[in-house]
Amino acid sequence: MSTAAASLPHRRGNPALIAAAVTIALGSAAALLWLVGDRLFAGAFLVGLAGLGGLLLLTRRSAAPSAAAEMSPRPDTALLRAALDASPLASAITDSSDAMVAANAFYWEWFGHAVPTGFPLDDEAVEGLRRTAAAARRDGRATLARLRIDSLVLRVEVACIGLGEDHLLWTFSRAEDLDLVRQVQKQIGGEVGRRLGEAGMLAALADGEGVLIGANRAFAARAVGEADAVTIGMPLVDLIGATEDGGFHFLAEGATGTPLRIVQVPVAEGREPVMLFLMLDDSGAGLSRLGSDEGGNLNALLDFIPLGLALADMDGRFIYLNKAFRKAAGLSMEGKPAYPGDLVVDEDKAAVSESVRRFARGPTASSDMAVRLRNNPDEPVALTIAGTRGLGEAAVILSLKDNSEADRLKRQVAQATKMQAVGQLAGGVAHDFNNILTAILGYCDLMLMRHTPGDSDYDDIQQIRSNSNRAAGLTRQLLAFSRQQTLRPQVLQLPDVIAEVSNLLKRLLGETVTLQVKHGRNLGAVRADPGQLEQVIVNLAVNARDAMPGGGTLTLQTFAVSADEARKIGSDILPVAEYTALRVGDTGTGIPSGLLGKIFEPFFTTKEIGKGTGLGLSTVYGIVKQSGGFIFAESEEGQGTAFTIYLPVHHAEAAPARSLRKETAGELWGTGTILLVEDEAMVRAVAERALTRHGYTVLTAENGEAALEILAREGGVDLMISDVVMPTMDGPTTVREARKSHPDLPILFISGYAEEQLRKSIDLERVAFLAKPFSVQKLAEAARDALAAK
């Protein structure tokens, strides 16, 4: 049934009411006729009644739109703002066009006046927010588990609201606190909570309103009377009562029940606080000292709690520290500092000591403060200090979160972001360089065809060509550390690669450095680009030589690493698998420990100005990672440095090496018509001349649109050579359109970007690729091979 049909009864009136009115009218007319006996009078009465009903109906219908208009909801921004301010979370409402309607004070405090879909984030995070909003409009509600905005890690919940469900309610909360709350909730409801109960400790988790969100079985048994009873959702004040002298007891046990000692541990702070309550029976003897033999079992159980907890007495002395607190503070498991101030740097000592003394003698409140630990002064951490009562000598409870893992992830993200940004810059610079170098090398090759050795200009042209090749090598280095270089992997043995490069190494190392080569047994084959592996070895050898100015020994050692040995290494980065490893060690000056974590960063160097580009080790890192391997550095000042490269074993037979026979000019001669599509005029000109000299008829186009026009006009095109990245219409789009009318047309792509990077975006079959810069001979070879595969 259509929407109009469904709403028709509402527009015309209720049919049941209309039928009832007609029946009453007829009955009234009949009764009048029976009483009066005058038919004319009864008929007039019936007609008048019908006219009055029609008039009322028309009046109702004309007034309906006006009433509907008056009742249509109009958003009251002030009212919405007041409602949102009652929420303990950052909240905002947006309309169907993603414009802000209202937000609470907590939202403005965090984000200013930005709408959620307009936060200054990277493309992936913005796209995540938009997907969540679209899912909420589709399903009514959606959640984004983690969103990082500056230093905040947030959980985002989006709900569709309003009469037309065209508005969105955005709610933001701290993901880290939620994770910690869930972890504590799971712990006290599981094995840890069971063991705490066996030791006589009751545990309950409550939100900021005092409503339980978790508890162990021992608490349920005492508070409700049944260990399996559901206590979640019950207010804590309905279960625990207070006596006149300030004591606490379970209401279910009555005023004569066993008194309770309660310790409050803040789990989450802010607008959505969560508190952990630990309870012990206070039978009179009390627990005189945590950490004594009497409390030893309790201490062991508290070590299971994933919160760093410590207790201090009235004088501010430590009397107990659990394992999580020791780990977060960087302390050993043996011994303990005397005062909390001993944990922090000198600048923070006074503030910590003053806070501990204030909470030890003041009310049972809590406070957070940022401090720098003595063992890690570079990273501030959050220290929570709260006053406590009923734990014997314990007067203050301190909570410290272990941020080491979060800090490590932050550094990794920062490093990855920096590498990605530099890699994108390097890729763009390399692309432009490669276009220029393609033209220079091409014109050099064309000039060498007109000159022979002995001519006055021959040596000059060769010099230009040699320097251009060196510049091309620099662009390959830029692409290598950003892991965007083009690789030609082969199945090979590491000893063969080292044998090929050994003679070059001896010349590079000089007279004062001794080269030692050691090979292990049962080495597995690896799959990598032999030329790139040689570059890795040469770069490491040159760095080792510079680290041994007075001479020394450079050792190249290969060895097999089984899966069991990889497991014993215990690295979080190195997966358990079989590897063939290469260790490059020297006896040089070594690398300071503070710089060891930066050596693979691009443009970082410890050499003097003018003696290093900072690309050597970053190039090594990029080649190894792109080859599927891993590299680790070990160094000790004054003892030397060793780099160990792990390449996964390739379980396949090595392919026979291809013959590197030199092609003659006659073998590169060809016939046919080639359509050349290139937006760079200098590259297009040199490529056209090179192909023409090898016998081809060349048609040129400066963009994809012109190429399609030529292809429609010229029917006899045998090969299309196209740049990949072009304005308006790129190479892959041009090829897709061309193959609609020429499905068997061979394609040769040329580009200054790396092939591996472009293959991900080119979903075309039967295409060849030639990387820039290329020589005239390489272009002729690629054209010949593409035509031969037709």
C-alpha positions in Angstrom: 0.0 0.0 0.0 1.4 3.4 -0.9 2.1 6.2 1.6 -0.8 8.3 0.2 -3.2 5.5 0.5 -2.1 4.6 4.0 -2.7 8.2 5.1 -6.1 8.6 3.3 -8.3 7.7 6.3 -6.6 10.3 8.4 -7.3 13.0 5.9 -10.9 12.2 5.3 -11.8 11.3 8.9 -12.4 8.1 10.8 -14.8 5.9 8.9 -16.2 4.4 12.1 -17.1 7.8 13.4 -18.7 8.8 10.1 -20.9 5.7 10.0 -21.9 6.3 13.7 -22.9 9.9 12.9 -25.0 8.8 9.9 -26.8 6.1 11.9 -27.6 8.6 14.7 -28.9 11.2 12.2 -31.2 8.7 10.5 -32.4 7.4 13.9 -33.2 10.9 15.1 -35.2 11.7 11.9 -37.2 8.4 12.2 -38.0 9.1 15.8 -39.1 12.6 15.0 -41.3 11.3 12.2 -42.9 8.8 14.6 -43.6 11.4 17.2 -44.7 14.3 15.0 -46.1 12.3 12.0 -45.0 15.0 9.6 -42.7 13.7 6.8 -41.8 17.1 5.5 -40.7 18.3 8.9 -38.6 15.1 9.5 -37.0 15.5 6.1 -36.1 19.1 6.7 -34.6 18.1 10.0 -32.4 15.4 8.4 -31.2 17.8 5.6 -30.3 20.5 8.1 -28.4 18.0 10.3 -26.4 16.8 7.2 -25.5 20.3 6.2 -24.3 21.1 9.7 -22.1 18.0 9.7 -20.6 18.9 6.3 -19.8 22.4 7.5 -18.1 21.1 10.6 -16.1 18.7 8.4 -14.9 21.4 6.0 -13.9 23.6 9.0 -11.9 20.8 10.5 -10.1 20.0 7.2 -9.2 23.7 6.6 -7.9 24.0 10.1 -5.8 20.8 10.0 -2.8 22.2 8.1 -2.7 25.2 10.3 -2.8 23.0 13.4 -0.1 20.7 12.0 2.0 23.7 11.2 1.6 25.0 14.7 2.6 21.6 16.2 5.6 21.1 13.9 8.7 20.9 16.2 11.1 23.8 16.1 14.6 23.1 17.6 15.1 25.1 20.8 18.9 25.5 20.9 19.0 26.7 24.5 16.9 23.8 25.6 19.1 21.3 23.7 22.2 22.8 25.2 20.8 22.6 28.7 19.8 18.9 28.1 23.3 18.1 26.8 25.0 19.8 29.7 23.4 17.2 32.0 25.5 14.5 30.2 28.8 13.6 31.8 30.3 13.0 28.3 31.2 15.3 25.5 28.1 15.5 23.4 26.9 17.3 20.3 23.9 17.2 17.9 24.2 17.8 14.1 21.5 18.0 11.5 21.1 16.2 8.1 23.7 18.6 6.5 26.3 17.9 9.3 25.9 21.4 10.6 26.1 21.9 14.4 22.8 22.3 16.2 23.9 22.2 19.8 26.8 20.9 22.0 27.5 20.8 25.7 30.3 22.6 27.6 32.4 19.5 27.8 32.4 19.3 24.0 33.5 22.9 23.6 36.2 22.4 26.1 37.7 19.4 24.1 37.1 20.4 20.5 36.2 24.1 20.3 33.6 24.9 17.7 34.5 22.2 15.2 31.8 19.8 14.0 32.7 16.1 14.3 33.0 15.5 10.6 35.3 18.5 10.3 37.9 17.7 12.9 41.5 18.4 11.8 42.4 14.8 11.3 44.1 12.7 8.6 41.9 11.3 5.8 41.6 7.8 7.3 40.2 9.2 10.6 37.8 11.6 8.9 36.6 8.7 6.7 36.1 6.6 9.8 33.8 9.3 11.3 31.8 9.6 8.2 31.4 5.8 7.9 30.2 5.8 11.5 27.7 8.6 10.8 26.4 6.8 7.7 26.0 3.5 9.7 24.1 5.4 12.4 21.7 6.8 9.8 21.2 3.3 8.4 21.0 1.3 11.6 20.0 3.9 14.1 23.2 3.6 16.2 26.9 3.0 15.4 30.2 3.1 17.4 33.8 4.0 16.5 36.0 2.1 19.0 39.1 4.3 18.8 39.7 7.8 17.5 42.9 9.7 18.2 42.6 13.5 18.3 46.0 15.0 19.4 46.6 13.4 22.8 43.1 12.1 23.3 42.1 8.5 22.5 38.3 8.5 22.3 35.4 6.2 21.8 32.7 7.7 19.6 29.0 6.7 19.7 26.5 8.1 17.2 22.7 7.7 17.4 20.0 8.8 15.0 17.5 11.1 16.8 14.5 13.4 16.1 11.0 12.9 14.8 12.3 12.4 11.2 15.5 10.7 12.5 17.5 13.2 10.4 19.7 14.5 13.4 22.7 12.7 14.9 23.7 12.7 18.6 27.5 12.4 18.9 28.9 11.1 22.3 32.7 11.1 23.0 34.4 9.3 25.9 38.0 8.4 26.8 38.8 5.0 25.2 41.7 4.4 27.6 39.5 4.8 30.7 36.9 2.6 29.1 39.5 -0.1 28.4 40.8 0.1 32.0 37.2 0.0 33.4 36.4 -3.1 31.3 39.6 -4.8 32.4 39.0 -4.2 36.1 35.4 -5.2 35.7 36.5 -8.5 34.1 39.2 -9.1 36.7 36.9 -8.8 39.8 34.2 -10.8 38.1 36.6 -13.6 37.3 39.4 -15.6 38.9 41.0 -12.6 40.6 37.7 -11.7 42.2 37.2 -15.3 43.4 40.7 -15.3 45.0 40.0 -12.0 46.7 36.8 -13.4 48.1 38.6 -16.5 49.4 41.0 -14.1 51.3 38.0 -12.3 52.8 38.1 -9.2 50.5 35.0 -8.0 48.9 35.3 -6.0 45.6 32.7 -3.8 43.9 33.0 -1.4 41.0 30.6 1.6 40.8 30.1 4.5 38.4 29.9 8.2 39.3 26.3 7.9 40.4 27.2 5.1 42.8 25.5 2.4 40.7 27.3 -1.0 40.6 28.8 -2.1 37.3 30.7 -5.0 38.6 31.3 -7.1 41.8 32.8 -10.4 42.9 30.8 -13.3 44.3 31.8 -12.7 47.9 30.4 -9.2 47.7 27.1 -10.5 46.3 26.9 -13.2 49.0 27.2 -10.6 51.8 25.2 -7.7 50.2 22.3 -9.7 48.8 22.5 -13.1 50.4 23.2 -15.1 47.3 26.6 -15.4 45.6 25.0 -15.8 42.2 22.7 -12.8 42.6 22.9 -10.1 40.0 24.1 -6.9 41.7 24.9 -4.9 38.5 22.6 -1.9 38.3 21.9 -1.7 42.1 22.9 1.5 43.9 25.7 1.0 46.4 23.9 3.1 49.0 21.0 0.6 49.0 23.4 -2.2 50.0 25.7 -0.5 52.5 24.7 1.7 55.5 26.7 3.9 57.8 26.6 4.0 61.6 26.7 7.1 63.8 30.4 6.7 64.6 31.3 6.6 60.9 31.5 2.9 60.4 30.0 0.9 57.6 28.0 -2.4 57.4 25.8 -4.3 55.0 22.2 -3.4 55.3 21.2 -7.0 54.7 23.1 -8.0 57.9 21.5 -5.2 60.0 23.1 -2.7 62.3 24.7 -5.6 64.3 26.5 -6.9 61.3 30.3 -7.0 61.0 31.8 -3.6 60.4 33.5 -3.0 57.1 36.7 -1.3 56.2 36.4 0.3 52.7 39.2 1.4 50.4 38.3 3.6 47.4 40.5 3.2 44.3 39.8 5.7 41.4 39.7 3.7 38.1 38.5 6.5 35.8 38.4 10.2 36.5 36.8 13.2 34.8 33.2 13.6 33.8 32.5 9.9 33.9 34.3 8.6 37.1 34.4 5.0 38.1 35.5 3.9 41.6 36.7 0.5 42.8 35.7 -0.3 46.4 37.7 -2.9 48.3 36.1 -4.1 51.6 37.4 -6.0 54.6 35.7 -7.1 57.8 36.8 -4.9 60.7 36.2 -7.2 63.6 38.2 -5.1 66.1 41.7 -6.4 65.7 42.0 -4.7 62.4 44.8 -5.0 59.9 47.6 -3.2 61.7 50.1 -3.1 58.8 49.8 -4.0 55.2 53.0 -5.7 54.2 53.4 -7.7 57.5 53.1 -11.4 57.7 49.4 -11.1 58.6 48.7 -9.3 55.4 51.1 -11.2 53.2 48.3 -13.2 51.5 46.3 -10.0 50.9 49.4 -8.4 49.3 49.8 -11.3 46.9 46.2 -11.0 45.8 46.5 -7.2 45.3 49.4 -7.8 43.0 46.8 -9.3 40.5 45.0 -6.0 40.2 46.2 -4.2 36.9 46.4 -0.9 38.7 49.5 0.5 40.2 48.7 0.8 43.9 50.8 2.0 46.9 49.9 2.9 50.5 51.6 5.5 52.7 51.2 6.3 56.4 50.5 9.6 58.1 54.1 10.7 57.8 54.1 10.0 54.0 56.2 6.9 54.2 55.5 4.0 51.9 54.2 0.9 53.6 53.0 -1.1 50.6 53.6 -1.2 46.8 52.1 -3.7 44.4 53.8 -5.1 41.3 51.9 -2.9 38.9 53.0 0.2 40.8 56.7 -1.0 40.9 56.6 -1.6 37.1 55.0 1.8 36.3 57.6 3.5 38.5 60.5 1.6 37.1 61.4 0.0 40.4 62.8 -3.5 41.0 60.8 -6.1 42.9 63.2 -5.9 45.8 63.2 -3.1 48.3 61.2 0.1 48.1 61.8 3.9 48.4 61.1 5.6 51.7 58.8 8.4 50.4 56.7 9.0 47.2 58.9 12.1 46.5 61.9 9.7 46.0 60.2 8.5 42.8 60.1 11.8 41.0 62.6 14.3 39.7 63.8 17.1 42.1 61.5 19.7 40.6 58.4 17.6 41.4 59.4 16.4 44.9 57.9 19.4 46.8 54.5 19.1 45.0 54.2 15.4 45.6 55.2 15.5 49.3 52.8 18.4 50.0 49.9 16.5 48.3 50.6 13.4 50.3 50.7 15.3 53.6 47.5 17.2 52.8 45.5 14.0 51.9 46.9 12.1 54.9 45.4 14.6 57.3 42.5 15.9 55.3 39.2 14.5 53.9 39.1 11.3 51.9 39.3 13.1 48.6 41.5 12.4 45.5 43.5 14.4 43.0 45.5 13.9 39.8 48.8 15.5 39.1 51.4 15.1 36.3 54.9 14.2 37.5 58.1 13.1 35.9 59.6 9.9 37.3 63.3 9.8 38.2 63.8 6.6 36.1 62.1 8.3 33.0 62.3 12.1 33.3 61.4 12.7 29.7 57.8 11.4 29.8 55.3 12.9 32.3 52.9 10.4 34.0 49.6 10.7 35.9 49.8 10.2 39.7 46.6 9.9 41.6 46.7 10.6 45.3 43.7 10.0 47.6 43.1 10.0 51.4 41.9 6.7 52.9 40.7 5.6 56.3 40.2 2.2 58.0 43.4 0.5 56.9 45.5 0.8 60.0 48.5 2.9 59.4 47.6 3.5 55.8 46.4 7.1 55.4 47.1 7.7 51.7 46.6 5.6 48.6 48.6 6.4 45.4 47.8 5.1 42.0 50.2 5.2 39.0 49.4 4.0 35.5 52.1 2.2 33.4 52.3 4.3 30.3 55.4 2.6 28.9 53.4 0.7 26.3 51.3 3.7 25.3 54.5 5.8 25.0 56.1 3.2 22.8 53.1 3.1 20.5 53.1 6.9 20.4 56.8 6.9 19.3 56.1 4.2 16.7 53.2 6.1 15.3 55.2 9.4 15.2 58.1 7.6 13.5 55.8 5.9 11.0 54.0 9.2 10.2 57.3 10.9 9.7 58.6 8.1 7.4 55.4 8.2 5.4 55.5 12.0 5.0 59.2 11.9 3.9 58.4 8.9 1.7 55.6 10.8 -0.1 57.9 13.8 -0.6 60.7 11.5 -1.9 58.3 9.8 -4.3 57.2 13.1 -5.8 60.7 14.5 -6.0 62.0 11.2 -7.6 59.2 11.4 -10.2 60.1 14.9 -11.3 63.9 14.0 -11.3 63.2 10.9 -13.3 61.4 12.8 -16.1 64.3 15.2 -16.3 66.9 12.4 -16.3 65.0 10.5 -18.9 65.3 13.4 -21.3 69.0 13.9 -20.5 69.9 10.3 -20.9 67.9 10.0 -24.1 69.5 12.9 -25.8 72.9 11.6 -24.7 72.2 8.2 -26.3 71.0 10.0 -29.5 74.1 12.1 -29.6 76.4 9.0 -29.1 74.8 7.4 -32.2 76.4 10.3 -34.2 79.7 10.2 -32.5 82.3 7.5 -32.1 85.2 7.1 -29.6 87.9 9.6 -30.5 85.6 12.4 -31.5 86.1 15.6 -29.6 82.6 15.5 -28.1 82.4 11.8 -27.4 84.1 12.0 -23.9 81.9 15.1 -22.9 78.7 13.3 -23.8 79.9 10.2 -21.8 80.6 12.4 -18.9 77.1 13.9 -19.0 75.6 10.4 -19.3 77.7 9.2 -16.3 76.6 12.0 -14.1 73.0 11.5 -15.1 73.3 7.9 -14.1 74.7 8.9 -10.7 71.7 11.3 -10.3 69.4 8.3 -11.2 71.1 6.3 -8.4 70.2 9.1 -6.0 66.5 9.0 -6.9 66.7 5.2 -6.3 68.1 5.9 -2.9 65.2 8.4 -2.2 62.7 5.7 -3.2 64.6 2.9 -1.3 64.2 4.4 2.2 60.5 5.1 1.6 60.2 1.5 0.3 58.9 2.6 -3.1 61.8 1.5 -5.3 61.2 -1.0 -8.1 62.6 -4.5 -7.2 63.4 -7.4 -9.5 63.4 -10.2 -6.9 65.1 -13.5 -7.7 65.6 -16.7 -5.7 69.2 -16.7 -4.7 71.8 -17.7 -2.1 73.4 -15.0 0.2 76.9 -16.4 -0.3 76.7 -15.9 -4.0 75.7 -12.2 -3.5 78.6 -11.7 -1.1 81.0 -13.3 -3.6 79.9 -10.9 -6.3 80.4 -7.8 -4.2 83.6 -8.9 -2.3 86.1 -7.5 -4.9 84.3 -4.1 -4.8 84.4 -4.2 -1.0 88.1 -4.7 -0.8 88.7 -1.6 -2.9 86.3 0.4 -0.8 87.7 -0.6 2.5 91.3 0.3 1.7 94.5 -1.1 3.2 93.8 -0.6 6.9 90.5 -2.6 7.1 90.6 -6.4 7.0 87.6 -8.1 5.4 86.6 -11.5 6.9 83.8 -13.6 5.3 82.3 -16.6 7.1 79.5 -18.7 5.8 77.3 -21.1 7.8 75.9 -24.4 6.7 72.5 -25.4 5.4 71.6 -21.9 4.3 68.1 -21.6 2.8 67.5 -19.7 -0.4 66.0 -16.2 -0.2 64.0 -14.2 -2.6 65.3 -10.7 -3.2 66.8 -8.3 -5.7 70.5 -9.2 -6.0 71.4 -5.6 -7.0 69.6 -4.1 -4.0 71.2 -6.7 -1.6 74.6 -5.7 -3.0 73.7 -2.1 -2.2 72.7 -3.0 1.3 76.1 -4.7 1.9 78.1 -1.9 0.3 76.3 0.8 2.4 76.9 -1.1 5.7 80.5 -1.7 4.7 81.1 2.0 4.0 79.6 3.0 7.3 81.8 0.4 9.1 84.9 1.7 7.3 84.1 5.3 8.4 83.7 4.0 12.0 87.2 2.6 11.9 89.5 5.5 11.0 92.5 3.8 12.4 91.8 0.5 10.8 90.0 -2.7 12.0 88.1 -5.7 10.9 84.9 -6.0 9.0 83.2 -9.4 9.3 80.4 -10.7 6.9 78.8 -13.8 8.4 75.9 -15.8 7.1 74.1 -18.4 9.2 70.8 -20.2 9.3 68.1 -19.5 11.9 65.5 -22.2 12.6 62.0 -21.4 13.8 62.9 -22.6 17.3 65.9 -20.3 17.3 63.7 -17.4 16.1 61.3 -18.1 18.9 64.1 -18.0 21.5 65.2 -14.6 20.3 61.9 -13.4 21.8 61.5 -10.3 19.6 58.0 -8.8 19.2 59.0 -7.7 15.7 60.5 -10.9 14.3 57.9 -13.5 13.5 58.6 -17.2 14.3 59.8 -18.6 10.9 63.0 -19.9 9.2 65.5 -17.3 8.2 68.8 -16.9 6.5 70.7 -14.2 8.3 73.6 -11.9 7.4 75.6 -10.3 10.1 77.8 -7.3 9.3 80.1 -6.4 12.2 83.0 -4.0 12.7 85.5 -3.2 15.5 84.9 0.5 15.2 84.0 3.3 17.6 80.4 2.1 18.1 77.2 4.1 18.3 76.0 5.9 21.6 73.0 4.2 23.1 71.0 7.5 22.9 71.4 7.6 19.1 70.9 3.9 18.4 67.1 4.3 18.0 67.5 7.0 15.4 70.0 5.5 13.0 67.4 4.3 10.5 65.7 7.7 10.3 66.2 9.5 6.9 68.8 12.3 6.8 70.1 11.4 10.3 73.8 11.1 10.4 76.6 11.3 13.0 79.2 12.2 10.4 80.7 15.6 10.0 79.0 18.2 7.7 79.7 17.4 4.1 80.7 13.8 4.8 77.3 12.1 5.0 73.8 12.5 3.6 71.9 10.4 6.2 70.4 8.2 3.5 72.7 5.2 3.8 71.1 3.3 6.7 67.6 4.5 5.8 68.1 3.1 2.3 69.3 -0.2 3.9 66.2 -0.3 6.1 63.9 0.3 3.2 65.4 -2.4 1.0 65.3 -5.0 3.7 61.7 -4.2 4.7 60.5 -4.2 1.1 62.3 -7.6 0.6 60.2 -9.0 3.5 63.1 -9.1 5.9 64.1 -7.5 9.3 67.2 -5.7 10.4 68.5 -5.1 14.0 71.5 -3.1 15.2 73.7 -3.8 18.2 76.4 -1.5 19.4 78.6 -0.7 22.3 80.8 2.4 22.4 84.4 1.5 21.8 83.6 -2.1 21.0 82.0 -1.8 17.5 78.7 -2.2 15.8 76.9 -5.2 14.3 73.9 -5.2 11.9 71.9 -8.5 11.6 69.6 -8.9 8.6 67.0 -11.7 8.7 65.6 -12.8 5.3 62.8 -15.4 5.3 63.7 -18.7 3.6 62.1 -19.2 0.2 61.0 -22.8 -0.1 61.3 -23.1 -3.9 64.0 -24.1 -6.3 66.2 -21.3 -7.6 65.3 -20.3 -11.1 68.2 -20.5 -13.6 70.0 -17.2 -14.1 69.0 -15.4 -17.2 71.6 -14.8 -19.9 72.9 -11.3 -19.9 73.9 -11.3 -23.6 74.2 -8.0 -25.2 71.6 -7.0 -27.7 72.9 -5.7 -31.1 71.3 -2.8 -32.8 69.9 -5.0 -35.6 67.9 -7.0 -33.0 66.2 -3.9 -31.7 65.0 -2.8 -35.1 61.2 -3.0 -35.5 58.2 -2.0 -37.6 54.7 -0.9 -36.8 52.8 2.1 -35.5 53.3 3.2 -31.9 51.0 5.7 -30.1 53.1 7.6 -27.5 51.1 9.3 -24.7 53.3 11.6 -22.5 52.5 14.9 -20.9 56.1 16.0 -20.4 57.2 17.5 -23.7 60.9 16.8 -23.3 60.3 13.1 -22.5 57.8 12.8 -25.4 60.3 14.4 -27.8 63.2 12.1 -26.9 61.1 9.0 -26.9 59.6 9.8 -30.3 63.1 10.3 -31.8 64.4 7.1 -30.2 61.6 5.0 -31.5 61.7 6.6 -35.0 65.4 5.8 -35.2 64.6 2.1 -34.6 62.2 1.9 -37.5 58.8 2.6 -35.9 56.1 5.0 -37.0 55.3 7.2 -34.0 52.1 9.1 -33.2 52.3 11.4 -30.2 49.7 12.7 -27.8 50.2 15.1 -24.8 47.3 13.7 -22.8 44.7 10.8 -22.6 41.9 12.7 -24.5 44.2 13.5 -27.5 45.3 9.8 -27.5 41.7 8.5 -27.7 41.0 10.9 -30.6 44.1 9.7 -32.5 43.2 6.1 -31.8 39.7 6.6 -33.2 41.1 8.3 -36.3 44.1 6.0 -36.9 43.0 2.4 -37.0 46.4 0.8 -37.4 48.0 1.3 -34.0 50.1 -1.7 -33.0 51.3 -0.5 -29.5 50.4 2.2 -27.0 53.2 3.6 -24.8 51.6 5.7 -22.0 52.8 7.6 -19.0 50.8 6.5 -15.9 50.3 9.8 -14.0 48.9 12.5 -16.3 46.5 15.5 -15.7 42.8 15.2 -16.4 42.9 11.6 -17.6 45.6 9.3 -16.3 47.2 6.3 -18.1 45.1 3.5 -16.7 41.8 5.4 -17.5 43.1 6.1 -21.0 43.9 2.4 -21.6 40.5 1.3 -20.3 38.7 3.5 -22.8 41.1 2.5 -25.6 40.5 -1.2 -25.0 36.7 -0.7 -25.5 37.4 -0.3 -29.2 40.8 -2.1 -29.4 40.6 -5.0 -26.9 43.9 -6.6 -28.0 46.0 -3.5 -28.0 49.4 -4.0 -26.3 50.2 -1.5 -23.5 53.6 -0.3 -22.2 53.4 2.0 -19.2 56.3 4.3 -18.4 56.5 6.2 -15.1 58.9 7.9 -12.7 57.1 6.3 -9.8 57.9 2.8 -8.6 56.3 -0.2 -10.4 55.2 -1.9 -7.1 53.5 1.3 -6.0 51.6 1.7 -9.3 50.7 -2.0 -9.7 48.3 -1.6 -6.7 46.2 1.0 -8.6 46.5 -0.6 -12.1 43.9 -3.4 -12.4 44.7 -4.1 -16.0 45.8 -7.3 -17.7 48.5 -7.7 -20.4 50.4 -4.5 -19.6 54.2 -4.0 -19.4 56.1 -1.5 -17.3 59.3 0.5 -17.9 60.6 2.7 -15.1 62.1 6.1 -15.7 64.8 7.1 -16.3 65.5 4.8 -19.2 68.0 4.8 -22.1 67.1 4.7 -25.8 68.2 1.0 -25.9 65.9 0.1 -22.9 63.0 1.8 -24.5 63.6 0.0 -27.8 63.9 -3.4 -26.0 60.6 -2.8 -24.0 58.8 -1.8 -27.2 60.1 -4.9 -29.0 59.1 -7.2 -26.1 55.6 -5.7 -25.9 55.0 -6.2 -29.6 56.4 -9.7 -29.5 53.9 -10.7 -26.7 51.0 -9.5 -28.8 
